[in-house]
């Protein structure tokens, strides 16, 4: 039987000389000692990596040799408990055994916050041959004394738990709904006995959490979601959601403010990565630490990633013992023991407890639950069920469970419960969409610009652009990069003025939005026609009218449009048959931006920005350069711009045009316009060489020219693709009619020279005016080369036009070269924009600009932003070393480990580790062989990336 009461054994550590002074306050008196850290920092980090699940999805339990945790814990114990300190512990244990009292080890680390990173929960007593924290006789807590006593809350069962679930878009998907169901299932007996109630808050935003706590009283908040820790600032945070379902990072300090005013709330459990991690410089920097300082009596966090099954097992035992009136620290020890007995290895030490209560009793539960008013409970459940929404149904099911538990013979309630459970199982819970399945990135084609000759799709009209929804970034790599960048931006915003803080907030929002791709080029280059082809609809005006003279942002959403004027006013614009009107209601010189939302699949992964045509290659002023990048001022005065660029040339670009492209796309971050974030497009490919009626096929000639140019100017663009925007637009918007196909089919047997002469005299009995209409909608290439394809009808003809247009190859390039590394591009752009704000805005204190610059440089050096360094290396080595370039192209992507190593997904883990190690060795050898400094730098980055991939593969293997 666990002891019902404990004596406190306070261990206070303070920096002293090269080590720490130890002060002991116990029932046996006060003692002094010293402590020297027995490990190097990297040894502690390695230990935490070994005990935690490092897959990023909390699915695979780590395999740790028990002797490793015992050796680590013994070394830590012997460094702390020696001399008078050990004698004090032994005397306290002897006195406690005599009085049938335990000894509560309370670590006071406020004056030595760097020691909070140590996993003290693994302290192993070699004399007693047991970990201290796993025994109910010696629970280990991290004690926080704020000077004001903690009131024990008298609670008549049940304990009410609010499970707060957050799995925002654009970060690693967590199945919090399943985790919630597992938690409820594990506590079914406690719920039925009336000791515990579990309620769920899905899609948790700060305001919804605040409203829920203000509506009902809860004793425990149990958070399920993402956590993060900023190494540079020592600040912990969790990711809630905003109203659009995007990530909303919130620090432990701000979360504590949300929770502070609710007197019934006694504890927070953070089932989030690094939710329990502390700052090495700030005693209240971690999420758990900060919330304890906001008068939360107890906070449980995780000092490493814990598997889902272990988290559920821990919660079941922990809440079961709390529901029985067990002190919170003793319930922790009971839950640790359950993890050990259930075979979860070293995960028993991952949960940590920050405590303010003197005796661990944050609840005062009566011995038996008060008799429940069954009728009132059933009436409340009936009312919730009648409301019809999923959240109410789930809540009602919990109430019916309690009714049945208190009145087992209540068949009516049992029937309602069974029916409701079946109903809930048929729909996504509480309106939460089912998590998308991750499909692997398809292998890259040998070339991104061949002219395909494969048969077209089965007849449908018109041709639908590929949705490209099969690509999803690697969750861990992308989510950590987003979280790290967002944290740095939030930290920098504190240093800036109000207007600049708005711009920084816009940068944070942009991190969680689709990649922004500007389509830029000279007047009459075919930009807007290409935009229509990419969107699969005639939306953008192609004539040089007012609607084409403003920056237009095409976003995903229900069809609507609005104008943002320079003075900040927003005006609604009516789309005409789903298209942007050729004439706007205000002069274009008053318009900052036109926003158009369309329910087009192509816009789910990218925002397309159509920019006004530039008049010439003459030097541009700041306004023209701003338009080229799609740069705009938001409604709140914040500046926003593109992350990547498609630069459209009319025909094969000259070197002058490529130089112009590189010189003026300097707003895209330190990467500028380069082999990682710009794609060159030469349009009107159907008019290349001698045109559609020449001896050589103009499309094939255009593709060959694009290949050659990409080889000659690899630093300027990630790819150069030749397209006929007009052909793709016609094919995808369904303007080709069956009558057109029939007409062209009739002309298939007519000699080529007679068809070529159509403008003068028509062809046979087909008037020139009729052919002019067909050519005006489809282009002359279709008349010259498509007559033989028209016999199968309009749908087959449009499929042929789409394939031949080169636009599908451009979409492949966008997917493989831009979207595959979109997170890194957005992060780099955000850092560059922040630097620009700090150094170009008038009135900013130079010291503030310097502090912001330091934050940016620290962020770029952090491991979570390594993909940016890979992209910088890729840009530098383009045109210098093809082998290094191709290797970095793979490694810098957001695919799986297998994909980034160029392996088959079915390759065994041992093979993956071996390939990564061999590749790292080869890259290391390339450092010594390289004669160009750019190649040496790229090889150095590549070697480190391969070693990190090998480490990731080993973690998965374990």
N, C-alpha and C positions, 0 to 999 in steps of 0.2 A: 504493500500500500504506500502511495506517495505521502510524504509528510504534508500536513495541512498548514503548516506555518514555517517560516524561515527567518534566520538571522541574516542581516545584511553584512556583507564583507566587501567594503568599498575599496577599490583600487584606483588611485588617482595618479596619473602620469603627467609630468611636466618636463619640458626640455631643460637639460642641465649639462653644460659642457658639451662633450661630444656624444653624450647619451641622454638618459632620462632619469629624473628622480622619481621614486615610487613612494607614495604615502598610503598606508593601510589604516583604515578605520573599521574596527570590528567589535563584536561583543566582548572580546578579550583585551581590548585596548588599542592603542595606536602604535604603529611601527613604521620604520623607514628602511628604504633599500634603494637599489639602482637597477636600471634596465638598459641593456644594449641590444639593439636589433640583431638577431642571429642570422638574418638573411640579407642578401643583396636584393635590391628592388626587383630586378628581373626574375629572381627566384620566386618572389611572391606572385608576380604576374603570371609566370609559368604555372604555378600551382593553381591559381584561379582559372587559368585556361584549361587545365587538365580536369578539374572537378566540374566545370560548367559545360552545358550543352552549347557548342559553338556552331551549330548549323544555321542559326538565325531563325529557325522556325520552332524551336523548343520541341523537337520530336525524338531525337536520338539520345539515349541515355549514355553518358560518358562511362568508359571502363577504366577505373582507377584501382591500382593495386592497393589493398587495405594498408599495407605496410607504408605506403607513401604518405597517407594522411596521418598514420600513427607517428611516423618519424617527424613529419612537419610539426604536428601538435606537441610532441615531446620536446622538440628543440625550443618551441615557443614557451612551453610551460617552464622548462629548466632555466630559460633566460629571465623569466619574470619571477617565479617562485623559488627563490634561493635565499639562504641565510635567514634573517629575521622574518622576511616575508613568507617563506615556506613554513617556518615555525608557527607564525600567526595563523596560517591556513589550517595546519594540522590541529592546533589547539581549538580552533573554532569548530572543526569537524567533530572532535572528541566531545566538546561541550554540547554540540547539537545532537549527537547520537544519544547522549545521556538524557537530554530533555525531549527527545523525539522531535527535533526540529532540524530542518535542512539549513544549508548555507547558500545564500543567494550571492553569486559573484557579480558585483556591479562595477563595470568599467566606466571610469570617468575620463573622457578623452578630450574635453573641451579645450584644454590648454595645450594639447598636442594633436591637432586635427590630422596631421599626416599619418598618425597611427591608426586612424579610422579605416584606412585601406587594408589593414592586416585582417585576415580571417580568424579572429579570436575565438570563434565558435568551435574551432578544431583543437583547442587546448586539451592536451592528453596527459593525464596524471599517471606517470609510470609506476607509482607505488600502488595506487588503486587499480591500475591496469584498465582504465576506462577514460573516454572523453568526458570532461566535466559537463558540457552542455547537454549531453544526451541523457543524463541522470536527473530525475526529479529531485534528488537530494542536493544537487549543485547546479541549478540553472544559471546560465550566463546571459547577462543583459548588458546593453549599453545604456547607462543611466544618464539622464539629462536633468539637472537640478536648476529650475528657473526661480527658485526662492519662494514661490507660492505653492501651497499644498494642493494636491489633486483631490477633488471631491469624488468619493465613490458613489456611483449612481445606483440607486435602488431600482431594480427592474423586476417587474412581474413577467415571467416568460410569456411570449417567446422573445428571444433575442432577434431583432430585425436586421437583416443583412441586405444592403443594396449593392448588387453586382453591377458595376459601371463598365460597360463594354465600349471599346473604341478601336476600330480598324479602318482608318481613313484610306482614301484612294491614294494611288501613286506611291505608296510605301508597301513594304512587305505585308502580304495578306495574312491575317490571323483569323482562325476559325473561332472567334469568341462566342458565337452562338452555341457551338458544340461544347466549348469549355464551360459555358453557363449551364447547359443541360447536364454535363458530367458532375458539376458541383451540386446541382439540385438532386441528382440521382444518388450521390454519395451521402446526402443528408436526409434522404427520404424518411428514415426511421425517426430522426430528430424532429422533422416537420410534422410527421404523423402524431408524435407524442406531445406536440405543442410547445416544444422547447426552442425551436428555431423557425423563422420565416425567411425565405429567400426571394427577393424581388429583383427584377432586371431593368436596367436603363440602357437601351441600345442606342447606337449612334450618338454617343455622349458629347455634347457641346458644353462649354462652361455655363451657358445660360440654362440649358436643360437640366444640368446637374444641380445648379442653384435652385431652380424651380422645383425639382423633385424633392430636394431636402427641405424646402420651405413648405411643401404640401403635406408630407408625412414625416413622422419621426423615425429615424433609423439609428441603430446603435453602432453599426459597423459598415464602413464603405470598403468594398472589395474591388479593386481596379484590375481589369484585364485589358492589356494593350501593350503599346510600345513605350519603352523608356530609353533615355539617352543621357550621356554625361559628357560635358564639354571639358576636355583636358586643359585647354588654355585658361579657362575662367574658373574651373572648379565648380561649375553649376550643373545641377541635375535637373531634368525635366521629364515630363510625360507628354505623349501626343494624344490630345483629344481631337475632336473634329470641329470644323466650322459648319456653317449652315448649308454649305454646298457639298459636305462630305469630304473636304480636303483636310490635310493635317493642320492642327492648331497647337503648336508647341506651347506648353505652359510650365513655368518653373515651379519648383517645390514651394517657393515663397508665395507665388500667386495662387497656387492650388490651396495652400494653407489659408489664404484670405477667403477663398470661396467656402471653405469648410468651417471657419472659425466660429461663426455665430450660432452654431447649432449645438445646444447644451447636451442633448441626448447622445450626440456622436462621441463615442469613447475610443474608437480605434479605426485605423486605416490599414488595409492589407494591400500591398503593391505587388501584384503578380506581373511584373514588367522587368525587362532586362535592365540591370543596373539601378533598379529602384531603391536598393538599399545602400548603394555605394556612396561613400562620403568624400568630401573635398579634403585635399591635403593642406590647404591653406586657410579655408574658411570653415569654422566649426558648424555653420548652418548652410553650407553650400549644397549638400546632397538633398534629394527630394525628401527622404525619410527624416533626415535631421531637421530640415526646414519646417516640416509640418509639426514635429514635436514642439518646436519653438513657437508654434501658433496655437498652443494649448490643447493639442490632441494628446491625450494621456498615453497612448501606445500606438506605435507604427511598426508594422512588419514589412520588411523589404527583402529583396534578393540581391546578394552580393555577386552573383554570377547567374548565367542563364540556367533555368531549371526546366526539365522536360515537363510536358503537359501531364503525363500520367503521374509523375512525382508530385506536381503541384496539386492535383486533385486529391491524391492520397494524403498529403500534408493537410489540406483544407478540411477534409473529412474528419481526421483525428483532432485537429486543432479546435474546430467549431463544436465538435461533439463534447469535448472536455470543457470548453467555455460554457456550453449550455447546461452542464452539470454543476456549474458554480466554481470550477477550478480556477485559481489565479492564472493570469495570462502567461507568466513566465513558466509555470509548471505545465500548462497546456502546450507551450512550445516544446518542452522536453518530451512530453508524451508524443507529440507529433513527430519529433525527430526519431524517437525510438521506432515508431511505425514505419517511417521511411526506411530505416535500417532493416527491420524485419521483413519488409515487403520486397527487399532486394534492389533498392535504388542506390546502392553503393554509397559514394561520398556525398550525394545530394542532401543528406540529412543536415549538413552544416551550411548549406546555401542560405536558408532563411535566417534573418537576423532581427532582433527585437530592440527597438529604441523605446525606453520606458521612463515615465516620469513618476509613476506611482511608487510609494514607499514599500508597499507589501505585495504589489502585483495584482491587487484586487481593484479592478476598474469597474466591475459590476458587483452589485450585491443582490444576488438572486434568492428568492424564497425557495425553501426546500422543495416544494411541490408547485407545479403550475396552478394558478387560480382556476377554478371551474369556468370554462368558457361558455359564453352565451351562444350555443350552437345555432339557434334560430337567427340571431343577428349576423353571425358569420355567413350563414347560408344566404341570407337576404342580400348581404353585401356582394357575395359572389354572383348571385343572380343578376344584380344590377350591372356589374362589370361585364358579364357575358352578353347582356342585352345591348350594351353599347356597340359591340360588333368589331371593334378594332383589335388587332392582334395583341398589343401590349395588355389590354384589358382582359383578353381571354387567358393569357398566361398567368396574370395575377389571380384571376378567378380560379384557375386550376389549382394554384397553391392554397387558396382558401378552402376549396372543396377537399383537398388532401387533408387539411387540418380537421375539417368537420368529420371526415371518415375516421381519422385517427382518434378523435375524442368520442365518437359515437359509431363504433364498428357495425352496428345493426341498422344504420341509417341507409337503407338500400336506395332511396331516391337520390341522395347526395352521391352515392357510389356510382349510380347510373349516369348522373350529370358529369361526374369526373371522367368516366370512361369515354363518353361521347365527346367531351371537350378535348381530351387528349388525342383522340383520333382526328378531330378537326384541326388542332394545332399542327399535327404532323404533316398535314397536306399543304401547308403554306409556309413561305419564309417567315420566320418569327419576327414579330414587331416591325414588319416592313423592311427588314434588313435583306438586301439582295444576296443571293447565293454567291459565295466567293468564286471568282472565275478560275477555271482550270488553266494551269500553265502549260502551254504547248511549246515545244522546243523550236528554236529558230531554224528555219529550213536552211540546208546547206547552200552556200553561195554558188551561183551559176558560174561556169568558166569565164563568162564575159557578161558585162551588164548591158551590152549594146548590139548583140547580133540581130539580124533581121530574121525573125522566126518564120519557119515554113510549115510548122505543125498544124494539123487541122484545127479549126476554130471550135468554140463551144457549141453545144446543142442550141438550136434556134431559140433565141429570146430577143426581145426588142425593148429598148435599145441596149447596147452593151453597158454593163454595170462596172464601174471601176472596182478593182479589188479592194476589199475592206481593210486588209493589212492588220487584222486584229489578232493575228497569231503570235505576235511578238510581245513579250512581257519582260521588263528588265529583271536581272537577278535581284531578288528582294533585299538581301543583306547589303550587298555592295551599294545599291542605289539608295536604300533607306538611310544608311549611315551617312552617306555623302549629303543627302538632303538635310538630315537632322543637324549635322555638323555645320553646314553652311547657314542654315536658318538660325542656329544659336549664335553664330558669329555676327550675323546681320542684326539680330535683336540686341546683342551687346553693344554693337557700334551705334545703334540708333539712340542709345542713352546719351551719347556724347554730342549728338547733333541737334540742330534747331528743329522747330515744329515742322516746317515745310520739308526739310530733308528727311525727317522721320517718316513723313508720308511716302516719300520715294523709297525709303528702305522697306517700309511695310509692303509696298507694291512689289519690290524685289522678292520678298518672302513669299507673297502670294504666287508670283510667277514661277517659283521653284516647283510648285505643286500643280501647275497648269500644263497643258500640252506644250510641246516645243514650238516656239514662234519662228516661222520661216518667212522671211521677206522675199518677194519676187520682184527683182529690180532690173532695170535696163533702160535703153534709150527709147525715145518716142518711136512708135511703129515697129518695135522689136517683136511684138506678138506676146507681150506679158499677159495681158488680160485674157487673151484666147487660151493661153496655157493654163491660167487659173481656172477657167471654165472647164477645161479638160480634166484637171485634177479633181475638181469638185463634182464632175459628172452632170453639170447643169449649166445652162446659159444664164448666169447670175451677174457676172461683171460686165459692164458696158465696154465694148471694144472700140467704139468710135471716140475720137478726141473731143468729148463733151465734158460738161461739168462733173458728171458722175465718175469720170476717169481721171480727174485732176486732183483728187484728194487721196490721202492714205486710207485704205479700206482694210479693216480687220475682219476676216471670216472665221467665226468661232462655231463650236458645236452647241446646238440648243434648239428650242422651238423657233420656227421662222419668225423673225422680226428684225427691225433695224432702227438705229438711232444715230443722230449727229451730235458730236461733241464740238462745241464752238470754242474759239480761243478765249472767250470770257468765262468759260466754265459751264455755260448753259448747255443742257442736254435736250434735244428735240427729237421726237419720234418721227420716223420716216416710213411711209407706206410703201411696201414692196409692190411692184406692178407685175402681176402674174408670176410672183416668186422671184422677180429680178430687181436689181438696183435700178431706180429710175435714171434715165439719161440726164435729166435736169433736176438739180436739187432745189429745195425751197429757199435756200439762201446762197449768196455768192460763195464760190469755192475759197476765196481768200479769207473768209470768216470762219472756215471750217478747220478744226484741228484734226479730226478723225471721223470716219464713218465706220460704225460697228454693225456687222451683219451676222446674225445667228441663223444657222441652217441645220436641220436634222440629217446632215450628210455623214455617212460612216467615215469618209476620209478625214473629217475634222475631229474625230475622237482622239487621235494621237498627235495632231498637229494643228496649230493655228496658222492660217495662210494670210500673209499681209501683202496686198497688191499696192504697189507704190506708183506715184505718177511718173510718167516717162521723162527721162532727162534729155535735154535738147542736144548736147554735144559732148565731146570728150575734153572740153575746156575746163580749166581749174574751177572747182565748185566753192561756193561759200558755205557757211555753216548750215544755212537753211536747206540747200540742195542736198548736202551730205546727210542731214537729218531725215529728209524724205527718203533718200536711198535706203536707209536702214529701217524705215517704217517707224522712226522714233516719234513719239507722241506724248502729249501731256494728258495725264488722267484727269478725271473729274475733280479730284482733290488736289490737283496741282503737281502730282508726282510724275516723274518721267518714266516712260516705258519704251522698250525697243525690241528688235528682233534678236534671236539667239543664233540664227544661221541664215544663209542667203542662197537663193537661186538667182544667178545673174544671167539674164537672157540676152544673147547676141543675135542680131539678124544675120544669119549666115555664119560662116566659119570666122571666129574672132581673130583679129590680128594681135600681134604682140603688144601694140600700143593699148588696145582695149583690155588685155589681160593686166598690163601694168596699171592702167586706170582702176581696174577692179581692186587690185591689191592696195593701191595708194589711198583709197577712200573708204574702205570697209574697216576702219580702225576702231569702230565702236563695238566690235564683237568680242572684246576681252583681249588678254595678252596673246591669244592665238591669232588675232586679226583674221583676215580672210586667207584661208590656207587649205591645206590638204585634209583638214578635219572638219571644217564647218561651212564650206562654200562649195557649191556645185555649179559648174558652167554649163549653160544650155544654149546650143545654137539652134534657133528656130528656123522655120521655113526650110527644113531639110529636104522637103520635096521639090525645092527649087534649086538645089545645089548643082554644082558642076554645070552641065549644059541644059539644066532644067528637065522637066518630065518627058520632053520629046527628044532628048539627046540620045546618043548611042549608049551611054553608060547610065545605069539606074542611079538617079540622084540620091536616093536614100542610102544605098549601099556605099556610094562615094562619100556621103556625109558621115556615115559611121566610121569609115576608114580614116577620114580627116580628123574626127574626134579622137580616135585611138592615137593617132600620130601626135596630135596637139597635147594630149594628156601625158604622153611620154616626154615631150619636149618641155613642158611647163608643169611639172608635178607639184611644185610648191604652191601654186595658185589655187588649186581646187581639189577636193576629194575625188571628183570625177568630172568628166566633160562628156555630155550626152547630146546627140543630135535627135531632134524631134520635129514632127509636123504637128503643131498644136491644132491647126485647122482640121486635119483629118481626125484626130482624137476627139476634138470637140464635137464634130459632126457625128461620129460613131457613138459617142456616149450620151448625146442629148437627143438621139432618135430623129434627126431631121431627114434621114434617108428614107424615102417612101418605097413601097413595092413598085410603084410606077417607074421610079428612078431605076431600080434594079432591072426591071423588065426592059426599059429603054437601053440601058448599058449592055444587057445581054444580047439584044438585037444587033448591037454594033460590034459584037465580039469578032464576027467574021469579016468585018470591013477592013480593008488594008489600012495600015498605020498612017501612011501619008495622007490618005483621004480624011481620016478622023482628025489629024493634026490641023487640017485646013478649015475646021468648023467655024472659026469666027467670021470667015469671009462668006461662006456659002451654005453653012449647015452640013449635014451628012445625010446623004440619000434623001429620004422624005422627012427627016427631023430638022425643023427650023433652027437657025442659030440662036434665036431667043430662048428656045427650050433648053438647049445645051448650055447656054449662058447661065440659066437658073441653076442647073445641076452643078456646074463648075463653081458657081458662086457659093453654094452651100457645102460642097465636098472637096473642092480643090481640083486643079487640072491633073494631078497625079492619078486620081481615081479614073478619070476619063482615059488617060494614057495607058495605065497599067492594070486597072481593075475591071475591065470589061469582061474578061474571062472568069472573074470571081463572082459575077453578078447572077449567074444562072441559077444559083441555089436560093435566091431571094434576098430581100433587104437585110434581114437579120444576119445571115451569113456574110453578106458584103460588109456590114458594119463591124463584125468581128474581125474580118481581114484588115479593114482600115485601122482598127485599134491596134492590132499586133504590129502592122507595118509602120505605124506612126512613131514608134520609139518611146511613147509616153509610159508604157508598162516598164520599159527598161529604166526610165527616169525614176519611176516609183520604187523600183528595186534599189536604185542608188540612194534614194532618200531613206528608205528603210534600213539598208545595210550600213550606210555611211553616216547618217545623221540620227535617225531615231534609235539606232542600236547603242548610241552613246549620248542620248539626249540629256541624261541627268548631269553628266560631266560638263556638257556644253552650257547648260543652264547655270550650273554652279560657277563655272568660270566667268560667264557673263555677269552674274550677280556680283562677284568679287570685283570685276573690272568697273562695273557701274558704281559700286560703292567708292572705289578709289577716285573715279572721276568726280563724284559728288563732293568728296572731301577736298579735292585739289582745284576744282574749277569754279565752285560756287563763290560768289563774292561775299566777303564778310566772315568767312570761317576762320577761326583762330588757328594760326599755324601749328600751335601745340596740339589742338584737337585733330587737325589733319594728320599730324605725325602719329598720334595714338591710333587713329583709324588705320593708317597704313601699316602700323605694327600688328594690329589685329589681323589684317588681310594676309600679311606675310606669315604669321603664325599659323593661320588656317591652311595656307597652301602647303606648309610643311607637315601637316598632320596626316597620319596614315589613312584616315577616312577620305581624304581628298586626293589620294594617290592617282585615281583615274585622270585627274587633270594633268599630273606630271607625265603620265603615259601619252596623253594627247599632245603635250608640248614636245615630247621626244619624237612622236610620230610626225609632227610638222617639221621638226628640225632635220629629220633624216630623209624626208621625201626628196627624191631626186639625187640622193647621196649614196644610199645603199639599199637596193631593192629587197634583199633578204631580210634585213632588219625592219624595213618598212612593212613588209607583209606579215612578219611575226608580231609587230606592234599593233597592226590592224586587227589581228585576232585577239590579242591579249587585252586591248583597250576596250573591247566590246562589253556588253552587259549580259552576255549569255552565261550558260552554266560553265563549270570548270572544264567539262569535256569539250564544250564548244570553243572556249578560249584557248584550249590546247590543240584544237583541230582534231579531236578524237571522236570516235563513234560513241553514242550515249550508252551502249551496252558494254563498253570496255570495263574490265574489272578495276576496283580501287587500287590494287597493287600496281597495275599497269599505269594508271594515271599518275601515281606518285613517282614511279620510275621515269616516265616521260618528262614530267615537270623537273625532276632533279637533273636529268640529262640535258634538257634545254637550258636550265640555269647554268650548268657547267659550260655549255657551248657559248652562251652569251658572255660568260665571264672570260672565256678564251678570246672572244671577239674584241673585248676591251683592249687587250694587249696587241691585237693584230691591226686594229683600226688606225689609219693615218689621219683621217679627218676628225677634228674634235667633236663635230656633231654626231658622227657615228659612234665615237667612244661614249659620249653622253647617253645616246640611245641604248647602246649595249648595256651600260650600267643600269639604266632604268629597267630594261628588259630582264636582266639577270635577277634583280630584286623581285620583280613581279612573278617570275617563274618560281622563285623560292617561296613566295607567299602562297602561290597556287598549290605547291607541294604541301605546305602546312595545312591549307584548307582541306586537301584531299586526305591527309592523315587524320584530321579531325573527323571527317565523315567516315573514314575507315574504322575509327575507334567506336 
